[in-house]
Amino acid sequence: MNNTKLGNPAVVGLAGFGLTTLLLQFHNLGLIGLGPVVAMGFIFGGLAQMIAGFLEQKMGNNFGFAAFTSYGSFWIGLGIIWILNHSEIYVSSHTDVGYYLIGWTLLTFIFWVGSLFIHSAMAFTFTTLLIGFILLDLAHFGFPEMTVVAAYVLIICALAAWYMMASVIINDVSGKQLLKSGKPWIELK
């Protein structure tokens, strides 16, 4: 039996998700251009999350496997949409992107339900993600002012993901549970 300690792939997945989400919200608030978001969308939000997801699968974590590979695909897909729009190869309208986001909102709802059974930090992160997606859906279908509201909600979501990442890293290196994740919001007995 191999007693070698393995690293937790969630730290990379959460780091990539958090950073790319944060950068997109800085863009949505008009603070930065799209370039850094596209770059991180392909590399950290996309590729790194996909790798983390595949490693979660090897660890037997279905939630992490599905979530990280899904949101890695989200970022790669969104990056491709932006590149195709910029290159005028296949231009997606504002409404096209809205329907893309609705699909992701529905998938996020499934992950949100699953997150309720994990711990408070996970449930909080997915609650803010779901609210953020709903607000972005509204922004794409008649309520553009919701983009700014969504940006603030999703900044909180990104920081919540980083909190989970920090708790795994800091608790591991300190040998103590310094950062708590909380209890599941739903516990079935």
N, C-alpha and C positions, 0 to 999 in steps of 0.2 A: 504494500500500500504506500502511495506517495503522499507524504505529509507536507509537501511544499506549499507554502502560502501563496495564493493567487491574488493579484490585484483585482479590485472591484471595477469592472468596466463602466459602471454607472457614473463614476467621477468624470470621465471624459465625455460621455453622452450628455450629462447635465451641464458641464462646462460649455460644450459646443452649442447646446440648445440655448443656454442663458446668454452667451455672448452674442450670438446671431440675432436672437430676439431683441436684445438690448439695442444693437446697432440699427435694426430695422425701425425701432421706435424713435431713435434719434433722427433717422431719416424722415419718418412720418411727422415729426415735430419741426422739420425744416432745419435741423442742426447740421446734418451732413448730407453729402450726395449719395447716390446709389452705389458707387464703386466699391466702397468697403463692405457693403451689405452683400453684394453679388459675390465678392471674393470669399467672404466668410460663409456665405450660403453654400457655396460649392465645397469648401475645404472643411471648415469646423462644424458648421451646422449640418452639412450634408455628409461628406465622407467620414468624418470622425464619429458622427452619431451612428452611421450605418455600421461601422466597425464595432462600436460599442454594443450595438444591438446584436450583431452576430456573436459577440463574446458572451453576452447575456444569455443567448440561446444555449451556448456550451455550458453555462452555469446552471441551466435548468430554470431560468426565470422567464416565463412566458410574457409577463407584463412588460418587463424591460426590453425583451427581444422585440415584441410587437411595437412598443412605443418608440424606441430609438430608431429602429429601421423605418418605421412610418414617418416620423418627423424628419429623419435624414432625407427620405424621399421627398417630403414636402419642400425642404429647402433646395434640393437639387432641381425639382420641378419648377419652383418659383424662379430660381436663377435662370433656367432655360427659357421660361416665359419672358423674362426681362431681356435676355440676350436676343431672342427671336424678335421681340418688339423693337429693340434698339437697331437691329440689323435690317428691319423691315422684311424679314423672311416670311414670317407668319405673325401678323399683328393680332394680339388678343385685346379686345375692347375692355373697358372698365367693367361692363356687365359680365363678359367672359371670365374675368378674374373673380368677380363676385360669385359666380357659380362654382368656380374652383374652391373658393373659401367656404361656401355652403357645404360642399362635400366634406371638407376638412372639419367643419363644425360638427357635422353628424358623427364623423369618426371620433372626434375629440369627446363627444358626449359619452360614447362607449368607454373610452379610457377614463373619463371623469367618474363614471359609476364604479369601475374597477378600483380607482384610486381611493375611494371612500373606505375600502376594506384594508388599506395598507397602513398608513399613518397620517397624522394631521398635516405634516409638511407636504406630503404628496397630494393629499386632498386639497389643500389650499392652493398649491401650484396649479393643479388641473382645474380648480374652480375659476381662478383668475384667467387661465388659458381659455376656458370655455366662454367666459364673459367677454374676453377680448375678441375671440372669433365672432361672437354674436354681434358685437359692436362694429367690427369690420364688415360683416355682412350688411348691416344697416347702412354703413357708410357707402357701400357700393350700390345700394338700391334706394337712393333718394335722401339720405341723411348724411351728407359729406362731413358735417361737423363732428360726427361720431369718430372720425379717424383720430382726432386729438384725444378724445376721451379714451378710446381703445389704446392709444399709445401709452398713456399713464397707467392703465390697468395692466398692460403687457410688460411695462417696466417693472412693476411689482411682481409679475409672474416670473420674469427673468431673474430677479433678485431672489425670489423664493427657490428657484431651481439651483442657484448658486449657494443658497443656504444649505440645501440638501447635500450638494457637492462638498461644501466646507465641513459639514457634520461628519461625512464619511472619512474625509482626509484627517481632520483635526482629532476626531475620536480615535482613529486608528493610530496616529503617531503619538498621541498622548497616553494611550492605553486606558483612557477613561472616557465616559460619556459626558463630555463637556457641553456639546450642543445636542439638545434633545429633538427628536422627531415627532413626539406626541403619540397619542393612541389613535387607532382607527376611528373614523367618524361613525362607522357602522361595524358592530361586532355581532355576528350571529352565533348563538350558543346551541 
